[in-house]
Amino acid sequence: MRITILTGAGISAESGLGTFRDAGGLWERYPIEEVATPEGFAADPGKVHAFYDMRRRDAARAEPNVAHRALAELAAARDVVVVTQNVDDLHERAGVQALHMHGSLFEAACTACGATAEWRGDMGLEARCPSCGAAALRPAVVWFGEVPRHLDAIADRLAVTDLFVAIGTSGQVWPAAGFAQEAAAHGAETLEISLEPSGGTFDEVIVGKASEAVPDWVRALL
């Protein structure tokens, strides 16, 4: 069985990382257009750097939770591809190399030469590109209005997957919101595991905390 798993902010929330769209989430405190768009970065790069420096520090302090570790256990035993909307590295630290469709907090992209590099500390306006030396770095995350990464690889996988599982995702951000339907169109079974149902069309929905529902589902599957 080929299993494709999409994870969203809900799986990292129990590691202490804030979600975006829930009440009190990041988008209530930080306007999207100011900190998560190319236009916002052009208007006030210092503000955007401060926002992502905060998120990078928070993500570095967080630890993978039992849901991340359960998916790593499943991936070690079955044919599993994890696609994530998250920009933290909790899947990797749990033992899974995920496809990060929205980029990573721990990479810098140079707007001068186009190079990318691993980046662990604060970035800021004075940080210089390791490749060309220009003070022209930005977080290597996909902002609103930009094209997500790995779309061809994801489409190829959805075309052959037997089971598609969405975990902790709102189902409101495209193109990820359409992955379940795309997988189903190719004959896959679909499952949603979420604290609240997204309202999408799934064959089965499990409502619960990721830290409880995901390990239970993995144990049942194995």
N, C-alpha and C positions, 0 to 999 in steps of 0.2 A: 504493500500500500504506500502510495506517495502522498505525503501530507504537507500541505502548505499552510503556514500560520502567519497571520498578520497581527502584530501587536501595536497598541496605542498607549496613550498616556496612563490609562487605568492600571497597567501592569507595573508601572514605575511609581505610581502614587503611594503604594504601600512601602516603598523604600524611602519615602519622605520627599519625593519630587512633586512639585505642584502640577496639577492638571491645568488645562487652558479654558475649557468652555463651561465647566461647572460653576455653581455659585461660589464667589470668592476666588475664582481661578485667575490665572495670570492675565488673561485678556480683559478682565475687569479692572485690573490695577495698572496695566501697561497697554496703551492703545496699540493695536496691531499696526496701524499705518505709521506709527512713530518708531517702532523697534523691530519690525519684522517685514519690511519692504525695502527694495533698493532705493526708493524715493526717500524713505525715512533715514536711511544711512547717508545718503547724499546731503540731506538737510542738516543732520546733527550726528555725525559719526561718533562723537564722544559719548553721547547718550546711548547709542546702540552698543558700543563697546562695553559700557558700564553694565548694561542689561545682561549681555552674554558672559561677561566676566563673573557676574553674580551666579548665573546659571551653571557655568563651568565649575565654580567652586562648590556649589551645592551638589552637582553630579559627582564630583570627585570624592566628596564626603559620604555619599550614599553607598549602600551595599546591596548586592543582589538579594532579592527575597526568595521565598520558597517557590513562588510561581516561576521565576527565572530559572531556578535550579531544576524544577520539574521538567521544564521544556528542554533543558540540557540533557537530562536523563533520557527523555524521549528521543532526542536527536541522536544520542549515542546508540540507540537500539533500533531505530527505524529510519526510513528514507524521509527526512524532514528538511524543509527549507523554511527559515524564519525570515519574514520581511517585517521591518519595523518602521513606524512613523516617528519613533523616538530618536533623539539626538544624543542620548546618554550612551554609556558603554556597559550597561549592566548585563546585557545578554552575553557580551564577550567575556566579562569577568566571571559569569556563571559557567562558561564553557561552550558558547554557541557563537559562531561567526554569522551574524545577521546581515541581510541586505538593508542598508540604511537609506531608505528612499528620500529622506529629508536631510541627509548629511550628518555631520558629527560636530558636537561641541569641541571635540579634541583635535580638530584640524583647523588650520589657517589657510586661507586662499589669498594669493597675491593679485591685486587688481592691476598691477603693472606688467608682470610677466606671465601670469596664469598658473604658476606653480602652486602646489599644495604641500603642506608639511604638517607633521604631528605637532600639536601645541597643547601644553598642559597648564601653563600659568595664565596670568592676565595678559590681555593683548594690548589694547590701547592705541592711541594715535601714533606713538613713537616706535612701536614695535616694528622690526625690520624683517623683510623676507629673507629666509636662509639661502635662497637661490640667487636673488639679484641684488639684495641689500636695500631695496626701496622700502620706505616707510609707507606701505600701501596695502596693509593686510586687512582682511575682513574675516569674520567667522565663516567657516566652510559649511554653512547650513543653507538649506533651500528656503528662501523667503517667499511670501505670497507674490505671485506674478512670475515666479521662476519655475523651471521645469524640474520635476522630481528626478532622482537618479534611478538607474537600474530598470527602467520601464520595459526595455526589450527582454531582459532576463526574466523579469516578473511575468510578462505576458507568455513567454515560452513555458514557464513553469505552470501557470494557470491552465494552459492548454492540455497538460498531461496529468494534472493532479487528481487524486481520487477523493481526497477529503480536504476541504478548505475550512479553516478555523479562524475566526476573528476574536481577539481577546483584548478587552479594555479599550476599544476604540469607539468614538462617537458616531461613526458612519456619516459624518457631515463634510469631510474633506475629500475632494476628488483629486486624482483618480482612484484613490484607495477605496472610496465608498462604493465603487462599482466592481471591486474584485470578486466579491461573492457571486454576483450575477454572472460575471465572466466565467468563473470556474464552473458554475452550475450549467452554463450553456454548453460546456464541454463534457458534461456528464458527472461532475463531482457532487458528492454530498457536501452540505454546508452546515456549519455549527457556529453559534455565537456564544461566547462566555463573557458576561459583563455585569457590572453592578446594577445597571439599568438597561433594558432592551433598547437598541438603537432605533427600532422601527423598521429595520431592513427585512428583506425576505430571506429567511434561513429555514432549513429543514428542521433544525432543533435549536432551542435557546436555553442556556443554563444561566440563571440569574444568581449572582453571588459575588463575594470578594474573590479577586484573583488568587490570593494566598490560600484560599480554601477550595475553590472550585477547580482551579487548574491542576493541583496535585491529585485531587480525587479523580478527575477525568483521565489524567495520565496513568494512574494506577489501574483504572478500569480498562484502559486500552492495552496496557502491557500485560 
